[in-house]
Structure formats: C-alpha cells, structure tokens
Amino acid sequence: MHELAITQDIINVVCEHAQGTKIRRIVLEIGKLSAVLPDAVRFCFELCAEGTAAEGAELEIIEPSGLARCRICDNHVTLDRPIGRCSCGSTDLEWISGEELKIKELEVA
C-alpha cells in the first residue's frame, strides 16, 4: 500500500510548513488518474498524524476527473479512470490532467 508512504510524506511536508503550529485542516487534490486511492489516504491519515502538529486535523480530499485529448479527432474527453473512449470511437487518448497529487490548502491555528 503505497498510500501509507504518501500520507507520511504529506504529514511531513505540512508539519514542516506549519513550523510547530497546530494544523486544523488539510485539503488535498488527488486526481482520479493518479493511482492514489483517496480512501486509503483517509484510512492512513489519523495514524500518520498521531503525535504531530497535524493530529486531530480535518482532512478534505478533492478528486478531480481526468482530462484527455483524442489523438484522432482532437476532442477532449473526461476520464474517471485510466481508460476511456472518445465519442469518435478512438481509445488513443493523451492525458492532459488528472494525475495530480497536491496539497491545496493548509489551515493552522
């Protein structure tokens, strides 16, 4: 489960940025094409935050859909998973977005 390591890294980054100040809320953006499972991050969050400035913080996760461009007809296609099909029938898609894993907001006391 690589989400445990990812969650530990997120906690380390936000705690370093907070410089010892109590963290109230963390907002993450985890794209649907990122291969990171938001539910697994939620599951790991409390454990990873224990004993840190992020202990007890609220975790909010935004899950944007992916966006791809069809290499055949140049249409844009919204993706909720790594595979998809354009309205022209092609599956030859170039991903534009959806692989993001970002700390969007950090609210401290």
N, C-alpha and C positions, 0 to 999 in steps of 0.2 A: 504494500500500500504506500505509494509514493506521496500520497496526500499528507501523511504524518510528517514527513520531512519538509514538505512545502509549508505546512501550517507552522512548524517550528521556525522556519526561516521568516515567515510573516511576523510571528510574535517577536523574534529577534530584531527585525527591522523597525517595527513600530515602537518597541521599548527603547531602542537606541534613539529614535527620533524624539520620543517623549521626554528623554533625559530625566527619568525618575518620577515624572509627574504621572498621577493616576490616569489611566486611559478609560474613558467612558464608552466609547463607541468606535468601531472599525467598520468601514464599508469597503468591501472587495468587489471587483468586477472579474468574473470568471466566465469567459466566452464559452459557448456551447461546443466549440470545436477544439478546445484547449486540452482535452484528455485529462482534465482535473474534475473530479466529482464533487460538486458543492456539498452534498450530503455527507461525504466522507470528511471534508474540511470542517463542517459543523460538528461532526462527531469528535474530531481530534482537538477542536479549539479549546474547550474547557480544560482538558488535560494539559495541553501545551502552555496555556496561560497561567496555570496554577503556580503561585509563588512569584509572579512577575507583576509589573505595573498594569498589565492587561487582565489580571484576574478579575472576574466579575463583569468585564466589558461586554457590551452588546455587539453581536456580530451580524452585520447585514450583508447579504450577497446578492449582487445584481448579475443576472445571467443573460447577456445579450446574444441574440441569434447570430449565426454566421452570415456572411455575405460573400457571394462568389460571382465571377463573370464567366459567362459561357464563351468558350474559345471558338465556337462555331458561328453563333449569331450575335455575339457581344451583349446579350441581355444580362441583366443582373438577377440573381437567384438567391432567395433567403434560405438558409440552411439551419436546421435544428439538430443535425447530426452530420458526421463527416462525409456522407454520401448524399447525392441528390441528383435531380434531373431537371433540365431546363424545359420550358414549355415547347421548345423545338424538338425535344426528344433526346438531346445530347446529354451525356454524362461527363463530357470533357469540360470540367469546371476548374477555374483558377480561384483559389481562396483569396479574398480581399481582407476580410476581418472575421473575428470570431475566435481567434486563438489567444486572446488577451488574458493575462492574469495580472491585475493591477490592484494596488492599494489606492482606492479613490479618495477616501476621507479618513481622517483621524481626529476624534474629538477627545480632548483631555480635560481634566478637572480644572 
